[in-house]
Amino acid sequence: MTEKTDVVLIGAGIMSATLGALLRQLQPEWSISLFERLDAAAAESSDPWNNAGTGHSALCELNYSPQNADGSVDVTKAIDINERFQVSRQFWAYAVENGVLGDPSRFINPIPHVSFVHGAADVQYLRKRYEALAPHPLFEGMEYIDSPDEFSRRLPLMAKGRDFSDPIALNWTDGGTDIDFGSLTKELLAYLGATGANLAFGHEVLDLSKQSDGSWKVRVRNLRTRRTRTVEAKFVFVGAGGGALPLLQKSGIKEIKGFAGFPVSGQFLRCTNPALIDKHEAKVYGKAAVGAPPMSVPHLDTRVINGKPGLLFGPYAGWTPKFLKDGSNTDLFKSIRPGNLAPMLGVGLTEMSLVKYLVSELLKSQSGKVYTMEEFIPRADGRDWELITAGQRVQIIRRKGIGGVLELGTAVIAAQDGSIAGLLGASPGASTCVTAMLDVLQRCFPREYADWTPRLRQMIPSLGVKLSEDKALFHEVWDWTNKALNLTNANTPKHAGVALTP
């Protein structure tokens, strides 16, 4: 017998959890079923050890503020990324205040975000970046530091043994965050389960087929019993990370034609020396190597996981044909279709710098990885670090003309009738999950979205407004979210503004 449900969510990561929580707030009577092939929530990309946990708001990530040919710095993308993260902060603050989420310190903590460069040319670039961003409302409180003494005071682990005859500079912002997306995902899914959603772990979605009435038949296999069953849903969301592309291809929707995926794996060095962990409290991002994708920007990251501080350096890029960390070596080859073969081959020819970068990374030994870290920690001792395998990311290849282009971002793919949608890509990913899921709601439920808007504004007061263009509103939501998420401390920039009651 075919089961029926209003909504099927595929994958138990931060995207499905966020969409499910939003729908439960907006349409509490809708039935929701979630299927996850693994036995736990947030076990792939959302797991805290599979990502850097940076609340990506472009405070420290230099790839969002590239330098133009004339030497100026383009901050357009940085402002856009920050806007998106502010939306996530607002929803999480609302969720804490309304019992959807518990103690916010379990998933979000204040950590300075820092951009770090060395060498005269890059120091000049960072100064220009600061001059472009610091006056902007969303980047208030950013500091420019080029004093070795101040560098040493704030980043003692990075200063010890450093030759300061090589110029250094920092863009420092105290208002950054570290996020345990695994904990956040689990709390959102616990809320869904407590409000009646059916959460099925150890269940793999095998196929998706469109019915004449517009609904979807979702064929699911219980991986423990090996039994299959069919679930009929009015709407399907594919939030399966690297597994989203193959499932959307199985759906047969025309919107997925021409898309392909390029898998990139990663590793981190995780500090095992508590004394070193205690000497560093910041997320410090450097400049990417030539040809490196954004997810490979080197960074020395303070983490807070299960209430305990940690320290990561990386990531080190690698390659495998798997689309998921727990995937198959046939994933890439099974994703090849007549419509995406030309884009894949075209990217292979045009992205030779990326290919060379990946080859160089694959050839690095453990000692070579430690040597790379010395740009951040001079005279680093490999005995203080262990190598861990991070998450698998599938970058988007989109058809363009007769060839293709590699897109190092995220994209919502939705059928024209709004009955199915999925998310492809990687960075900035989880940090902008709320904006991405609002995009899904608006595209797939256009009539309902108009009715939902007043309710959404209770959850996200800046909905439909660019905070970069409304300084007073930004100050209000910033102060409100800081208070609700327990992010206010002595170092957090203070703003004058009226307290916001959502």
C-alpha positions in Angstrom: 0.0 0.0 0.0 1.3 3.5 -0.9 1.7 5.8 2.0 0.8 9.5 1.5 2.4 12.6 2.9 2.5 16.3 2.1 6.2 16.8 2.1 9.2 14.4 1.7 12.6 15.6 2.8 15.6 13.6 1.5 18.7 13.8 3.6 19.1 14.7 7.3 21.5 17.6 7.0 21.1 21.3 7.8 19.2 22.1 4.6 16.4 19.6 5.1 16.2 20.4 8.8 15.9 24.1 8.1 13.2 23.7 5.5 11.3 21.3 7.7 11.4 23.7 10.7 10.2 26.6 8.5 7.4 24.6 7.0 6.3 23.4 10.5 6.1 27.0 11.6 4.2 28.1 8.5 1.9 25.1 7.9 1.8 23.0 11.1 -0.9 20.8 9.8 1.2 19.5 6.8 2.6 16.0 7.2 6.3 15.7 6.7 8.5 12.5 6.2 12.3 12.6 6.1 14.5 9.8 4.8 18.2 9.5 5.5 20.4 6.7 4.2 22.8 6.8 7.2 21.8 5.9 10.8 22.3 9.4 12.2 21.5 13.0 11.5 24.1 15.4 10.2 26.6 12.6 9.5 27.9 14.0 6.2 28.6 17.6 5.4 26.8 19.0 8.5 29.0 17.0 10.9 31.1 19.4 12.9 34.4 17.7 12.0 33.5 17.6 8.3 33.5 21.4 8.0 35.2 24.5 9.5 32.1 25.6 11.4 32.6 29.2 10.2 29.5 31.4 10.3 30.3 32.6 6.8 29.6 36.3 6.7 32.6 37.5 4.6 34.3 39.0 7.6 37.4 37.0 7.1 37.0 35.1 3.8 39.2 36.9 1.2 37.7 35.0 -1.8 34.5 37.1 -1.3 36.4 40.4 -1.8 38.6 39.9 -4.9 41.1 42.5 -6.2 40.3 44.1 -9.5 42.8 44.6 -12.3 43.1 48.3 -11.3 44.0 47.4 -7.7 40.6 48.3 -6.2 38.7 45.7 -4.1 35.3 44.4 -5.1 33.2 43.9 -2.0 29.8 43.2 -3.7 29.9 39.5 -3.0 31.1 40.0 0.6 28.1 42.3 1.3 25.7 39.7 -0.3 27.1 36.8 1.8 26.9 38.9 5.0 23.2 39.8 4.2 22.4 36.1 3.8 24.1 35.2 7.1 22.1 37.9 8.9 18.9 36.1 7.8 20.2 32.8 9.3 21.0 34.6 12.6 17.5 36.0 12.8 15.8 32.7 12.3 18.0 31.0 14.8 17.3 33.8 17.3 13.6 33.4 16.8 13.9 29.6 17.1 15.7 30.0 20.5 13.1 32.4 21.8 10.2 30.2 20.7 11.4 26.8 21.9 12.4 25.4 18.5 16.0 25.4 19.6 17.5 25.1 23.1 20.6 26.6 24.6 22.3 28.5 21.8 25.8 27.9 23.1 25.3 24.2 22.0 25.5 25.3 18.4 26.8 28.9 18.1 29.6 30.8 19.9 31.3 34.1 19.5 34.8 33.8 17.9 36.8 36.6 16.2 37.0 36.4 12.4 40.4 37.4 11.0 41.9 37.8 7.6 45.7 37.3 7.5 48.2 38.1 4.8 52.0 38.6 4.5 54.2 40.2 1.9 54.1 43.8 0.8 51.6 43.3 -2.1 49.1 41.4 -0.1 49.4 43.8 2.9 48.5 46.6 0.5 45.5 44.6 -0.8 44.3 44.0 2.8 44.5 47.7 3.6 42.3 48.4 0.6 39.9 45.7 1.6 39.6 47.2 5.0 39.0 50.7 3.6 36.3 49.3 1.4 34.5 47.3 4.1 35.0 49.1 7.4 32.7 52.0 6.7 29.9 49.7 5.6 27.2 49.0 8.3 27.5 45.2 8.0 31.2 45.4 8.7 31.3 47.9 11.6 34.0 47.1 14.1 36.5 45.7 11.6 40.1 46.7 12.5 43.2 46.9 10.4 46.4 45.7 12.1 49.9 45.7 10.8 51.8 46.1 14.0 54.0 43.0 14.9 53.4 43.8 18.6 49.6 43.8 18.3 49.8 40.7 16.1 51.8 38.9 18.7 49.4 40.0 21.5 46.3 38.8 19.7 47.7 35.7 17.9 50.5 34.4 20.1 50.5 30.9 18.5 51.0 32.5 15.0 53.6 35.0 16.3 56.0 32.7 18.0 59.1 32.2 15.8 57.8 34.5 13.0 60.2 36.6 11.0 58.4 40.0 11.0 60.8 41.4 8.4 58.2 39.9 6.1 55.3 42.4 6.5 52.0 41.1 7.9 48.5 42.5 8.2 45.2 41.5 9.7 41.5 42.5 9.2 40.1 41.7 12.7 36.4 41.5 13.6 35.2 40.5 17.0 31.7 39.8 15.9 32.3 36.5 14.2 30.9 33.1 15.1 31.8 29.4 15.3 28.9 27.1 14.5 28.4 23.4 15.2 26.1 22.6 12.3 25.8 19.1 13.5 24.3 20.1 16.8 22.0 22.7 15.1 20.7 20.1 12.6 20.0 17.6 15.3 18.1 20.1 17.4 16.0 21.2 14.4 15.2 17.6 13.6 14.3 16.8 17.2 11.8 19.7 17.0 10.4 18.2 13.8 10.1 14.8 15.3 8.5 16.1 18.5 5.8 17.9 16.3 4.8 14.8 14.4 7.2 14.5 11.5 8.2 11.0 10.5 12.1 10.7 10.6 13.3 7.5 9.0 17.1 6.8 9.3 18.8 3.9 7.6 16.4 4.5 4.6 17.7 5.1 1.1 15.7 6.8 -1.6 16.0 4.6 -4.7 13.8 6.5 -7.2 11.5 9.4 -7.8 8.7 9.3 -10.4 6.2 12.0 -11.3 2.5 11.1 -11.4 -0.2 12.4 -13.6 -1.8 14.3 -10.8 1.5 16.2 -10.1 2.5 14.3 -7.0 5.7 12.2 -6.7 6.1 8.6 -5.9 9.2 8.1 -3.8 10.6 4.5 -3.6 12.5 3.9 -0.4 14.5 1.0 0.9 15.0 0.2 4.5 18.7 -0.7 4.6 18.3 -2.9 7.7 15.4 -5.1 6.5 16.1 -4.5 2.7 12.4 -4.0 2.3 11.1 -1.3 -0.1 8.1 0.8 0.1 6.5 3.7 -1.9 5.6 7.1 -0.4 3.4 9.5 -2.4 4.2 13.2 -1.7 2.9 16.5 -2.9 6.3 18.1 -2.6 9.8 16.7 -2.5 13.0 18.4 -1.4 16.3 16.8 -2.2 18.8 18.0 0.5 21.1 15.1 0.1 24.4 17.0 -0.3 26.5 15.3 -2.9 23.7 12.8 -3.4 21.3 15.5 -4.7 22.5 15.5 -8.3 21.9 11.8 -8.9 18.5 11.9 -7.3 17.4 15.0 -9.3 18.6 13.2 -12.4 16.4 10.3 -11.6 13.5 12.6 -11.2 13.7 13.4 -14.9 12.9 17.2 -14.5 14.2 19.2 -17.4 15.8 21.8 -15.1 18.6 19.4 -14.1 19.7 18.7 -17.7 23.2 19.9 -18.4 24.2 20.0 -14.8 27.2 17.9 -13.7 29.2 17.6 -10.5 32.9 17.8 -9.7 33.7 16.1 -6.4 36.5 17.5 -4.2 37.4 15.9 -0.9 39.2 17.4 2.0 41.3 16.8 5.1 42.2 18.9 8.2 45.0 18.8 10.7 43.4 18.6 14.1 45.4 19.8 17.1 45.9 17.2 19.9 47.9 19.5 22.2 45.7 21.4 24.7 48.4 23.9 25.4 48.3 25.0 21.7 44.5 25.1 21.6 44.6 27.4 24.6 46.9 29.9 22.8 44.6 30.5 19.9 41.1 31.9 19.9 40.1 33.1 16.4 39.2 31.9 12.9 42.1 33.1 10.8 41.7 32.9 7.0 44.5 33.4 4.5 44.7 33.6 0.7 43.9 30.7 -1.5 46.6 29.1 -3.6 46.4 29.8 -7.4 43.7 27.5 -8.9 42.3 26.4 -5.5 38.6 26.3 -5.0 37.0 28.5 -2.3 36.6 25.6 0.1 40.4 25.2 0.1 41.3 28.6 1.4 43.8 27.9 4.3 42.5 28.7 7.7 43.5 28.2 11.4 40.2 27.6 13.1 39.1 27.7 16.7 36.2 25.2 17.1 33.7 24.7 19.9 32.2 21.2 19.7 30.2 19.7 22.6 31.2 22.6 24.7 34.9 21.9 24.2 37.4 24.1 22.4 39.4 22.6 19.5 41.7 23.8 16.8 41.8 22.8 13.1 44.1 23.8 10.2 43.4 23.2 6.6 41.7 22.1 4.5 43.9 20.0 2.3 42.1 19.2 -0.9 42.0 15.8 -2.4 40.0 14.0 -5.1 37.8 10.9 -5.2 35.0 10.0 -7.5 32.6 9.7 -4.6 29.8 12.3 -4.2 29.5 11.6 -0.5 32.0 10.7 2.2 30.1 7.5 2.7 29.4 7.2 -1.1 30.6 4.9 -3.9 33.5 5.2 -6.2 31.1 4.9 -9.1 29.1 8.1 -8.1 30.8 10.4 -10.6 30.6 7.9 -13.5 26.9 7.2 -12.9 26.2 10.9 -13.0 27.4 11.2 -16.6 24.6 11.9 -19.1 24.6 12.9 -22.8 23.5 16.3 -21.7 26.3 17.0 -19.2 29.2 15.2 -20.9 30.2 18.3 -23.0 30.1 20.6 -20.0 32.3 18.2 -18.0 34.8 17.9 -20.7 34.8 21.7 -21.3 35.6 22.3 -17.6 38.3 19.8 -17.7 40.0 21.8 -20.4 39.4 25.3 -19.0 40.2 24.6 -15.3 43.7 23.2 -15.7 44.9 25.4 -12.7 42.4 23.5 -10.5 43.6 20.2 -11.8 47.2 21.1 -11.2 46.3 22.3 -7.7 44.5 19.0 -6.9 47.5 16.9 -8.1 49.9 18.9 -6.0 47.7 18.4 -2.9 47.3 14.7 -3.5 51.1 14.3 -3.7 51.7 16.0 -0.3 52.9 13.8 2.5 51.9 14.3 6.2 55.1 16.2 6.7 54.3 18.3 3.6 51.0 19.2 5.1 52.6 20.3 8.3 55.1 22.4 6.3 52.3 24.1 4.6 50.8 25.0 8.0 54.0 26.9 8.9 52.8 29.9 7.0 50.4 30.2 9.9 52.3 28.5 12.7 56.1 28.9 12.3 58.0 25.8 13.3 54.9 23.8 13.7 55.5 20.3 15.2 53.6 17.5 13.4 53.4 15.6 16.7 50.8 18.1 17.9 48.5 17.3 15.1 46.5 14.4 13.6 45.1 14.2 10.1 41.4 13.8 9.8 39.2 13.3 6.7 36.7 16.1 6.2 33.5 16.2 4.2 33.1 15.6 0.5 31.9 18.5 -1.6 30.5 18.4 -5.1 31.1 21.6 -7.1 28.5 22.6 -9.7 29.3 22.3 -13.4 26.6 24.2 -15.4 26.1 24.0 -19.2 27.2 27.2 -21.0 27.0 27.4 -24.7 28.4 24.2 -26.1 30.7 23.8 -23.1 30.4 24.2 -19.4 31.5 26.4 -16.4 32.5 25.4 -12.9 30.5 27.3 -10.3 32.0 27.4 -6.8 28.7 28.2 -5.0 25.3 26.9 -4.3 22.2 26.7 -6.5 18.6 25.8 -5.9 17.2 23.6 -8.7 13.4 23.6 -8.8 10.9 22.1 -11.3 8.7 24.7 -13.1 5.6 23.4 -11.3 7.3 23.7 -7.9 6.6 20.1 -7.0 10.3 19.2 -6.4 13.5 21.1 -5.6 17.0 20.4 -4.6 20.2 22.1 -3.6 23.5 21.7 -5.5 27.0 23.0 -4.6 29.0 23.7 -1.6 30.3 27.1 -0.4 29.0 29.1 1.5 26.4 26.4 2.1 25.3 25.8 5.6 25.7 29.4 6.8 23.2 30.6 4.3 20.8 27.7 4.8 17.8 29.9 5.8 18.1 32.2 2.7 18.5 29.1 0.5 15.4 27.5 2.0 13.4 30.7 1.7 14.3 30.7 -2.0 12.8 27.1 -2.2 9.6 28.3 -0.5 9.2 31.3 -2.8 9.8 29.3 -6.0 7.9 26.2 -5.1 5.0 27.8 -3.2 4.4 31.2 -4.8 0.7 31.5 -3.8 1.3 30.3 -0.2 4.4 32.5 0.1 2.3 35.6 -0.2 0.2 34.4 2.7 3.2 33.3 4.7 5.1 36.6 4.4 3.6 38.2 7.6 4.5 35.1 9.6 8.0 35.0 8.1 8.5 38.6 9.1 7.9 37.6 12.7 10.7 35.1 12.3 13.0 37.2 10.1 12.3 40.9 10.6 14.5 42.0 7.8 12.7 39.8 5.2 12.6 41.7 1.9 14.9 44.5 3.1 18.6 44.9 2.5 20.2 45.5 5.9 23.1 47.1 4.0 20.7 49.9 3.0 18.9 50.2 6.4 21.4 50.9 9.1 18.9 51.4 11.9 17.2 48.1 11.2 20.5 46.3 11.0 21.5 47.6 14.4 18.2 46.4 15.8 18.4 42.9 14.5 22.1 42.7 15.4 21.4 43.6 19.0 18.4 41.3 19.2 20.2 38.3 17.7 23.3 38.9 19.8 21.1 38.8 23.0 18.9 35.9 21.9 22.0 33.8 20.8 24.1 34.8 23.8 26.7 36.3 21.5 27.1 39.6 23.3 30.4 39.9 25.2 33.0 42.6 26.0 34.5 42.4 22.5 31.3 42.4 20.4 30.7 45.7 18.6 27.8 47.6 20.3 25.3 49.6 18.3 22.9 52.3 19.4 19.4 51.1 18.5 15.9 50.3 19.8 15.5 46.8 21.1 13.7 44.7 18.6 10.7 42.5 19.6 9.9 40.1 16.8 
